[in-house]
Amino acid sequence: MESFSLEEELNNTDNWEYCNEGNNNIVLRYIGRDPILQKKILRIRKNTNHMFYNDDCLIPEKEYNSLFVDKVLKVDPEMNKFLQDMEFVELTTEFMKKIEKKVHH
C-alpha cells in the first residue's frame, strides 16, 4: 500500500482539477490517489473582494462557515443529504500561484 503525506497531496496541483466557481469561491475536485481525499473538494476563496472580507462588522470567516453549515445546510433535509464534513486546511503560497495559472490558462 502506498504512503501519502496529506500536506503533499493537498499542495500538489496535479491532484486537483477545476470543478466550478462563483463570485467569491473557486471549487476544485481531488483527482489524486490518496483514499482519505477521494471524493473531496477544495473551496478556495477568491481574493477579489478585499473590502468585503476586511469589514470589521462581519463575523470571522471560520465562525461564519460553521454557522452557515449548522444553521442553513444541516437544517435543510435536501441539502443535508449532500453535506460532508468541512475542514480548514492550509495551502502553500506556491500551490496558490500554481493553481491560479492552471485554472486561468
Secondary structure, 3 states (H helix, E strand, C coil): CCCCCHHHHHCCHHHEEEEEECCCEEEEEECCCCCCCCCCEEEEECCCCHHHHCCCCCCCHHHHHHHHHHHHHCCCHHHHCCCCCCCCCCCCHHHHHHHHHHHCC
